Amino acid sequence: MRYAVLAACLVAGLVPASAHARDVTKTAHSGDVTATLTYRVVDDNYSRVHFRISRSGATGLDAALTEVASCKTCATWAPGPFSVPGPPVVRDLDADGEPEVILDLYTGGAHCCVVTAFYRWDGARYSRRVADFGNFGYRLKDLDGDGTPELSARDEAFAYEFGPFVYSVPPVTIFQYRTGVLHDVTRDYPTAIRADAKETFGYYVKARKKRDHAAIRGVLAGWAADECLLDRCAYALARINASLRAGELGRQSTDPSTEPAGAAYVAKLRAFLRKYGYLR
């Protein structure tokens, strides 16, 4: 909905002899650092994936790329081949004068998952840290104009939690990369949070006009989280209670496999926001 996700599937195995094969090279560089990704593609099948990083003319990393790490938000995925990523990115993420290398990979499937490898020069070699950005991926953008980019993503904990994926609108989550670690700095960016809350509330208005109770429940969860990040939890919960009184949250089914609705939804949402640090 908000972020483009990387396409194509990395598949190991045999391909028809008549298929046309082509070799692809994708390169990025900044300063003395160059990252080069190579692979072979036959139709939609990818193989021979190789990644190389050179620094000041010397090889810092040279390895076949078959997997990065487990995908925590992919319930049925096991470690193995990934989709071929877009071009690698070489950029100084922590303003220390040394560019990092970013490589995005996609596990395939209807939604999941974007997995990103961050490579950092530690003085002797390139160390790697992997982050799972799940269904929604992220955007690399300098949000505060200080010349160092932030990573704007979504809180994957909200996906499927209050209804089908199509109704899941997770709140914004903002990270800064510092010395090989991603730090959650979302509350430091109220302008971005307010913009997200406004957009999400617009989805609620549209769902309310349609009396779409399932959509309302999914949207209000993400909106409430945004409001909590702005220290407006009391206001958000009061608005949701008004929705409950108006019958906008539906009625709870006796089937335990269904998503919570009505008062059960409100109770679950409060507990969920507290569990994940939104309601403090």
PLY file of the C-alpha trace (Angstrom):
ply
format ascii 1.0
element vertex 280
property float x
property float y
property float z
element edge 279
property int vertex1
property int vertex2
end_header
0.00 0.00 0.00
2.74 2.47 0.84
6.00 0.86 -0.12
7.05 -0.87 -3.28
8.30 -4.40 -2.62
11.06 -6.07 -4.59
9.87 -8.48 -7.31
10.85 -11.83 -8.85
11.66 -15.10 -7.16
15.08 -16.64 -6.64
14.63 -20.29 -7.52
17.33 -22.95 -7.51
17.06 -25.96 -9.82
16.93 -27.01 -13.44
15.46 -24.87 -16.22
14.48 -25.89 -19.76
17.38 -26.11 -22.15
15.52 -23.87 -24.60
15.13 -21.04 -22.06
17.12 -17.90 -22.73
19.70 -17.11 -20.05
21.24 -13.73 -19.36
23.79 -12.54 -16.84
23.01 -9.41 -14.85
25.33 -7.08 -12.95
24.14 -4.34 -10.59
26.66 -1.93 -9.09
26.60 0.97 -6.65
29.40 3.03 -5.17
30.14 5.91 -2.84
33.60 7.25 -2.13
36.05 4.36 -2.10
33.37 1.68 -1.61
31.82 -0.26 -4.49
29.20 -3.02 -4.19
28.56 -5.39 -7.09
25.74 -7.92 -7.34
25.75 -10.50 -10.13
23.34 -13.29 -11.02
21.98 -15.36 -13.90
18.30 -15.13 -14.85
16.36 -17.58 -16.98
12.75 -16.46 -17.41
11.80 -15.80 -13.78
14.38 -18.16 -12.29
17.54 -16.81 -10.69
20.80 -18.54 -9.87
24.55 -17.96 -9.42
23.89 -15.00 -7.14
27.13 -13.41 -6.00
27.88 -10.31 -3.95
31.16 -8.40 -3.77
32.22 -5.29 -1.87
35.50 -3.54 -2.59
37.01 -0.80 -0.46
39.93 1.39 -1.55
40.58 -1.07 -4.37
40.79 -4.12 -2.08
38.19 -6.84 -1.75
36.29 -6.58 1.53
33.62 -9.19 0.80
33.31 -11.79 -1.93
30.65 -14.44 -1.42
27.88 -16.45 -3.05
24.50 -15.28 -1.80
22.06 -18.07 -1.02
20.39 -16.88 2.19
20.72 -14.16 4.79
18.78 -15.14 7.89
15.40 -16.35 9.06
12.35 -14.21 8.40
10.61 -13.73 11.75
7.38 -12.41 10.23
7.06 -15.23 7.68
5.31 -18.04 9.53
5.79 -20.69 6.85
9.17 -19.64 5.45
12.35 -21.64 6.02
15.90 -20.36 5.38
16.78 -20.68 1.73
16.93 -18.71 -1.53
15.60 -15.18 -1.77
14.39 -13.05 -4.61
17.02 -11.12 -6.47
17.19 -7.62 -5.00
17.25 -4.30 -6.70
20.61 -2.56 -7.00
22.68 -2.49 -3.80
22.86 0.84 -2.01
26.12 2.34 -0.75
25.52 5.20 1.67
26.84 6.56 4.94
24.01 5.74 7.36
25.57 6.96 10.59
27.59 10.03 9.56
30.95 8.49 10.47
32.46 9.09 7.04
32.44 5.39 6.13
29.69 4.24 3.71
27.61 1.22 4.62
26.27 -1.21 2.04
22.59 -2.16 1.98
21.15 -5.17 0.22
17.37 -5.78 0.18
16.00 -9.26 -0.47
12.46 -10.54 -0.84
11.41 -14.00 0.32
8.48 -14.29 -2.05
4.82 -15.00 -1.37
1.67 -12.92 -1.50
2.98 -10.36 0.99
6.11 -11.41 2.86
8.91 -10.55 3.34
11.54 -7.85 2.86
14.78 -8.84 4.59
17.66 -6.36 4.53
21.36 -6.99 5.09
23.46 -4.07 6.32
27.20 -4.41 5.75
29.52 -2.26 7.86
33.30 -1.91 7.71
34.55 -2.57 11.24
38.19 -1.70 10.55
39.23 -5.17 9.45
36.31 -6.67 7.53
32.65 -6.20 6.61
30.33 -7.33 9.38
26.69 -7.95 8.60
23.49 -7.17 10.49
20.14 -8.40 9.16
16.77 -6.74 9.72
13.37 -8.14 8.85
11.04 -5.46 7.46
8.26 -7.94 6.78
5.33 -7.21 4.51
5.77 -3.46 4.17
9.48 -2.91 3.64
10.92 0.53 4.36
11.97 3.82 2.79
15.41 5.33 3.21
14.86 9.06 3.66
16.46 11.96 5.49
13.46 13.01 7.59
15.11 15.78 9.59
17.38 17.29 6.95
20.62 16.60 8.80
22.19 14.77 5.86
21.88 11.32 7.46
18.95 9.13 6.37
16.40 7.41 8.56
14.57 4.20 7.72
10.82 4.69 7.70
8.96 1.40 8.08
5.79 -0.13 9.57
5.22 -1.99 12.83
4.74 -5.55 11.59
3.12 -6.58 14.88
-0.15 -5.10 13.60
-0.28 -7.18 10.40
-3.21 -9.65 10.59
-3.65 -8.92 14.32
-7.05 -7.22 14.11
-8.33 -8.69 10.87
-7.26 -9.72 7.36
-4.08 -8.28 5.92
-6.04 -6.06 3.53
-7.41 -4.18 6.55
-4.13 -3.97 8.43
-2.73 -0.43 8.60
0.32 -0.63 10.87
1.64 2.62 12.35
4.83 4.23 11.16
8.09 3.09 12.74
11.31 5.05 12.23
14.82 3.73 12.74
18.30 5.21 12.72
21.33 3.06 11.95
24.16 3.68 14.40
27.37 1.61 14.63
25.73 -1.47 13.20
22.52 -1.25 15.22
19.03 -0.06 14.26
17.54 2.21 16.92
13.80 2.91 17.13
13.51 6.72 17.15
9.88 7.01 16.07
8.80 9.32 18.91
11.49 11.80 17.85
9.59 12.48 14.60
6.14 13.81 15.56
5.63 15.46 12.17
5.86 12.10 10.41
3.60 10.50 13.02
0.96 13.22 12.69
0.98 12.86 8.90
0.54 9.10 9.23
-2.26 9.48 11.77
-4.08 11.93 9.50
-3.84 9.61 6.52
-4.97 6.60 8.53
-7.92 8.47 10.02
-8.98 9.25 6.46
-9.21 5.51 5.83
-11.45 5.24 8.89
-13.79 7.94 7.57
-14.14 6.06 4.28
-14.74 2.73 6.05
-17.34 4.32 8.32
-19.32 5.59 5.33
-19.42 2.04 4.01
-20.27 0.60 7.45
-17.35 -1.79 6.91
-16.80 -2.98 10.48
-13.80 -5.18 9.64
-12.01 -2.31 7.90
-12.81 0.07 10.76
-11.27 -2.28 13.32
-8.06 -2.70 11.33
-7.68 1.00 10.60
-8.45 2.25 14.11
-5.78 0.00 15.61
-3.02 1.62 13.57
-4.46 5.09 14.09
-4.62 4.60 17.87
-0.96 3.56 17.90
0.01 6.73 16.04
-1.96 8.83 18.51
-0.29 7.05 21.42
3.11 7.90 19.96
1.98 11.53 20.12
0.98 11.05 23.79
-2.70 11.17 22.83
-3.71 7.67 23.90
-6.59 8.88 26.06
-8.07 10.78 23.12
-7.68 7.80 20.78
-9.29 5.34 23.19
-12.15 7.74 23.85
-12.74 7.97 20.09
-12.70 4.19 19.78
-15.17 3.86 22.67
-17.43 6.27 20.78
-17.16 3.97 17.77
-18.10 1.05 20.00
-21.24 2.86 21.25
-22.14 3.73 17.65
-21.97 0.07 16.66
-19.08 0.65 14.24
-16.91 -2.15 15.64
-19.35 -4.96 14.88
-20.55 -7.69 17.21
-18.43 -10.44 18.66
-19.06 -13.84 17.12
-19.39 -16.98 19.21
-16.85 -18.60 16.86
-13.48 -18.39 18.70
-11.57 -18.42 15.40
-12.93 -15.04 14.32
-11.25 -11.71 14.97
-12.40 -9.81 18.07
-15.19 -7.31 17.53
-17.19 -4.93 19.67
-16.09 -4.67 23.29
-13.72 -7.64 22.86
-11.88 -5.69 20.17
-11.46 -2.66 22.45
-10.10 -4.84 25.26
-7.66 -6.60 22.96
-6.50 -3.33 21.43
-5.78 -1.79 24.84
-3.78 -4.84 25.90
-1.94 -4.90 22.56
-0.99 -1.23 22.73
0.31 -1.72 26.25
2.25 -4.85 25.35
4.11 -3.13 22.50
4.87 0.07 24.37
2.35 2.41 22.77
0.11 2.76 25.82
2.34 3.83 28.70
0 1
1 2
2 3
3 4
4 5
5 6
6 7
7 8
8 9
9 10
10 11
11 12
12 13
13 14
14 15
15 16
16 17
17 18
18 19
19 20
20 21
21 22
22 23
23 24
24 25
25 26
26 27
27 28
28 29
29 30
30 31
31 32
32 33
33 34
34 35
35 36
36 37
37 38
38 39
39 40
40 41
41 42
42 43
43 44
44 45
45 46
46 47
47 48
48 49
49 50
50 51
51 52
52 53
53 54
54 55
55 56
56 57
57 58
58 59
59 60
60 61
61 62
62 63
63 64
64 65
65 66
66 67
67 68
68 69
69 70
70 71
71 72
72 73
73 74
74 75
75 76
76 77
77 78
78 79
79 80
80 81
81 82
82 83
83 84
84 85
85 86
86 87
87 88
88 89
89 90
90 91
91 92
92 93
93 94
94 95
95 96
96 97
97 98
98 99
99 100
100 101
101 102
102 103
103 104
104 105
105 106
106 107
107 108
108 109
109 110
110 111
111 112
112 113
113 114
114 115
115 116
116 117
117 118
118 119
119 120
120 121
121 122
122 123
123 124
124 125
125 126
126 127
127 128
128 129
129 130
130 131
131 132
132 133
133 134
134 135
135 136
136 137
137 138
138 139
139 140
140 141
141 142
142 143
143 144
144 145
145 146
146 147
147 148
148 149
149 150
150 151
151 152
152 153
153 154
154 155
155 156
156 157
157 158
158 159
159 160
160 161
161 162
162 163
163 164
164 165
165 166
166 167
167 168
168 169
169 170
170 171
171 172
172 173
173 174
174 175
175 176
176 177
177 178
178 179
179 180
180 181
181 182
182 183
183 184
184 185
185 186
186 187
187 188
188 189
189 190
190 191
191 192
192 193
193 194
194 195
195 196
196 197
197 198
198 199
199 200
200 201
201 202
202 203
203 204
204 205
205 206
206 207
207 208
208 209
209 210
210 211
211 212
212 213
213 214
214 215
215 216
216 217
217 218
218 219
219 220
220 221
221 222
222 223
223 224
224 225
225 226
226 227
227 228
228 229
229 230
230 231
231 232
232 233
233 234
234 235
235 236
236 237
237 238
238 239
239 240
240 241
241 242
242 243
243 244
244 245
245 246
246 247
247 248
248 249
249 250
250 251
251 252
252 253
253 254
254 255
255 256
256 257
257 258
258 259
259 260
260 261
261 262
262 263
263 264
264 265
265 266
266 267
267 268
268 269
269 270
270 271
271 272
272 273
273 274
274 275
275 276
276 277
277 278
278 279
